[in-house]
Amino acid sequence: MSSPSPAVPTAASVPSPATAPSPVAAAASAPAVSARVGSARAISSGPTVAELLDFVRRAAEDTALIASLPLDPEGRTWVRLDGPGGSEAWLIGWPPGAGTGWHDHADSVGAFTTASGTLKEHSLAVRLPTDGWKTLELNEGVDRSRELAAGQGRAFGQNHVHEVLNESDSVHAVSVHAYYPPLPRIRRFSRTGAVLRLEQTERPEDWQ
């Protein structure tokens, strides 16, 4: 890793919006999953975070859909779904020990629910600057962790920073994720102690 930049700004302890993984590429054609979208809208007349959470919860209960996902003991697998109101949605398989690494979802809001197995989410209760930095030193007390067993999920707001892992040593996990607007980019970070470093920025062409 290259040395930190001379000026190391500190991430202020600002509560994050209501608060997972981010897919990297599509490996197979997606089963169609329909969703009823209510009248409330959040961003550009798109679905609200509550509607995204409702969608991923209902999709996670679709046993035929969950069973249709090919699982690979060597790495994550994913299938793109038809999300509500023009959202981007994914069905993702997590072999034991798999994880996303630290990342965010730019200006998209989102939600995810575990369909089988258990996932662990580590997140930051701060809003990071959107641009113009390479290294940040995080304040104490910004780390959050939660365990999401089958049927449990969460929603999150813009610029939510987290990592999602399957910490089991023997059981695969499967989850459903939705984002709106469709992900414009994903920033990936490395972390050493309190120091968070921006490593790369991915665009839709990198995972679709």
C-alpha positions as CSV (number, residue, x, y, z in Angstrom):
1,M,0.0,0.0,0.0
2,S,1.3,3.4,-0.8
3,S,1.9,5.9,2.0
4,P,-0.9,8.1,3.2
5,S,-1.2,11.6,1.7
6,P,0.4,14.4,3.8
7,A,-2.9,15.9,4.8
8,V,-5.2,13.3,6.4
9,P,-8.7,14.7,7.0
10,T,-10.8,13.2,9.7
11,A,-14.3,11.8,9.1
12,A,-16.7,13.6,11.4
13,S,-19.1,11.6,13.4
14,V,-22.3,12.3,11.5
15,P,-25.0,9.7,11.8
16,S,-25.5,7.9,8.6
17,P,-28.9,7.6,6.9
18,A,-31.1,4.6,7.7
19,T,-29.0,1.7,6.8
20,A,-25.4,-4.2,2.0
21,P,-23.2,-6.0,-0.8
22,S,-22.5,-5.1,-3.6
23,P,-22.6,-7.3,-6.7
24,V,-19.7,-7.2,-9.1
25,A,-21.1,-8.9,-12.3
26,A,-24.0,-10.9,-13.7
27,A,-23.3,-14.6,-14.2
28,A,-26.6,-15.8,-15.6
29,S,-29.9,-14.5,-16.9
30,A,-32.2,-13.3,-14.2
31,P,-35.6,-14.8,-13.2
32,A,-38.2,-12.1,-13.4
33,V,-39.4,-10.9,-10.0
34,S,-42.4,-8.6,-10.0
35,A,-43.1,-6.1,-7.3
36,R,-46.1,-3.8,-6.5
37,V,-44.8,-0.2,-6.0
38,G,-46.8,2.2,-3.9
39,S,-47.4,5.8,-4.4
40,A,-44.6,7.2,-2.2
41,R,-41.4,8.1,-4.0
42,A,-37.9,9.1,-2.9
43,I,-35.4,9.9,-5.6
44,S,-36.5,11.1,-9.1
45,S,-39.9,9.4,-8.7
46,G,-38.2,6.1,-7.9
47,P,-39.1,3.6,-5.2
48,T,-38.5,4.5,-1.5
49,V,-36.1,2.6,0.7
50,A,-39.2,1.1,2.4
51,E,-40.4,-0.2,-1.0
52,L,-36.9,-1.6,-1.7
53,L,-36.9,-3.3,1.6
54,D,-40.3,-4.8,1.0
55,F,-39.2,-6.1,-2.4
56,V,-36.1,-7.8,-1.1
57,R,-38.0,-9.3,1.8
58,R,-40.7,-10.8,-0.5
59,A,-38.1,-12.0,-3.0
60,A,-36.1,-13.7,-0.2
61,E,-39.3,-15.6,0.7
62,D,-39.6,-17.0,-2.9
63,T,-38.2,-20.5,-2.4
64,A,-38.1,-21.3,-6.1
65,L,-36.2,-18.1,-6.9
66,I,-33.6,-18.8,-4.1
67,A,-33.2,-22.4,-5.3
68,S,-32.6,-21.2,-8.9
69,L,-29.3,-19.5,-8.0
70,P,-26.2,-21.6,-8.9
71,L,-23.8,-21.8,-5.9
72,D,-20.1,-22.0,-6.1
73,P,-17.9,-23.1,-3.2
74,E,-15.0,-21.0,-4.5
75,G,-16.7,-17.6,-4.8
76,R,-19.8,-15.5,-4.9
77,T,-22.4,-16.0,-7.6
78,W,-25.1,-13.6,-8.7
79,V,-28.1,-13.2,-10.9
80,R,-29.8,-9.9,-11.8
81,L,-33.4,-9.5,-11.0
82,D,-36.2,-7.1,-12.1
83,G,-36.4,-4.6,-9.3
84,P,-39.4,-2.3,-8.6
85,G,-39.7,1.1,-10.3
86,G,-36.5,0.8,-12.4
87,S,-34.3,-0.2,-9.4
88,E,-31.2,-2.5,-9.8
89,A,-31.7,-5.8,-8.0
90,W,-29.5,-8.9,-7.4
91,L,-29.7,-12.4,-6.0
92,I,-26.3,-13.2,-4.5
93,G,-24.8,-16.4,-3.2
94,W,-22.1,-16.3,-0.5
95,P,-19.9,-19.4,0.1
96,P,-18.4,-19.8,3.5
97,G,-15.8,-17.1,4.2
98,A,-16.9,-14.9,1.3
99,G,-17.1,-11.1,1.7
100,T,-17.3,-7.8,-0.2
101,G,-14.6,-5.8,1.4
102,W,-15.3,-2.1,2.4
103,H,-17.3,-0.2,-0.3
104,D,-20.2,2.3,-0.8
105,H,-23.0,2.7,-3.3
106,A,-22.5,6.4,-4.2
107,D,-25.9,8.3,-4.4
108,S,-28.0,5.2,-4.5
109,V,-30.2,4.1,-1.6
110,G,-30.8,0.4,-1.1
111,A,-31.8,-2.6,1.0
112,F,-30.9,-6.2,1.3
113,T,-32.3,-9.3,3.1
114,T,-30.7,-12.6,3.9
115,A,-32.7,-15.5,2.3
116,S,-30.7,-18.4,3.8
117,G,-27.7,-18.7,6.0
118,T,-26.4,-15.7,8.0
119,L,-24.6,-12.6,6.9
120,K,-22.6,-10.1,9.0
121,E,-22.5,-6.4,8.1
122,H,-19.8,-4.0,9.4
123,S,-20.7,-0.4,8.6
124,L,-19.6,3.1,9.4
125,A,-21.9,5.6,11.1
126,V,-20.5,8.5,9.2
127,R,-21.0,10.3,5.8
128,L,-17.7,10.3,3.9
129,P,-16.7,13.1,1.5
130,T,-17.9,12.1,-1.9
131,D,-14.8,13.2,-3.8
132,G,-11.4,14.8,-3.5
133,W,-9.7,12.4,-1.0
134,K,-7.6,9.3,-0.9
135,T,-7.1,8.7,2.9
136,L,-9.3,9.3,5.9
137,E,-8.7,8.8,9.6
138,L,-12.0,7.7,11.2
139,N,-13.0,8.9,14.6
140,E,-13.6,6.5,17.5
141,G,-17.1,5.1,17.9
142,V,-18.2,5.1,14.2
143,D,-18.1,1.3,13.8
144,R,-21.4,-0.6,13.7
145,S,-21.9,-4.4,13.3
146,R,-25.0,-6.5,12.9
147,E,-25.8,-10.1,12.1
148,L,-28.6,-10.8,9.7
149,A,-30.0,-14.3,9.8
150,A,-32.5,-15.7,7.2
151,G,-35.5,-13.4,6.9
152,Q,-33.7,-10.4,8.4
153,G,-32.7,-7.4,6.3
154,R,-32.0,-3.7,6.4
155,A,-32.3,-0.5,4.3
156,F,-29.7,2.2,3.9
157,G,-29.3,5.7,2.6
158,Q,-26.9,7.4,0.2
159,N,-23.1,7.0,0.6
160,H,-23.6,4.1,3.1
161,V,-20.1,2.5,3.7
162,H,-20.0,-1.1,4.7
163,E,-18.7,-4.6,4.2
164,V,-20.8,-7.8,4.2
165,L,-19.5,-11.2,5.0
166,N,-20.5,-14.9,5.4
167,E,-18.5,-15.8,8.5
168,S,-19.7,-19.4,8.5
169,D,-17.0,-22.1,7.9
170,S,-19.5,-24.5,6.4
171,V,-22.9,-23.0,5.4
172,H,-23.6,-21.0,2.2
173,A,-25.7,-17.9,2.5
174,V,-28.0,-16.3,-0.1
175,S,-29.4,-12.7,-0.1
176,V,-31.4,-10.3,-2.2
177,H,-30.3,-6.7,-2.8
178,A,-31.9,-3.7,-4.5
179,Y,-30.7,-0.2,-5.2
180,Y,-32.2,3.0,-6.6
181,P,-31.1,4.7,-8.7
182,P,-29.2,1.9,-10.4
183,L,-25.7,2.0,-9.1
184,P,-23.7,4.7,-10.9
185,R,-20.4,3.6,-9.2
186,I,-19.0,1.6,-6.3
187,R,-16.0,3.0,-4.4
188,R,-13.9,0.3,-2.8
189,F,-11.7,0.9,0.2
190,S,-9.0,-0.8,2.3
191,R,-8.8,-0.3,6.0
192,T,-6.0,-0.5,8.5
193,G,-7.2,0.4,12.0
194,A,-8.8,3.8,11.9
195,V,-7.4,4.6,8.4
196,L,-9.7,4.2,5.4
197,R,-8.1,4.4,2.0
198,L,-9.8,4.7,-1.4
199,E,-8.4,2.0,-3.6
200,Q,-10.6,2.0,-6.8
201,T,-13.8,3.2,-8.3
202,E,-15.9,0.7,-10.3
203,R,-18.5,1.7,-12.9
204,P,-21.5,-0.3,-14.2
205,E,-19.6,-1.7,-17.1
206,D,-17.3,-3.4,-14.6
207,W,-20.1,-5.6,-13.1
208,Q,-22.8,-5.9,-15.8
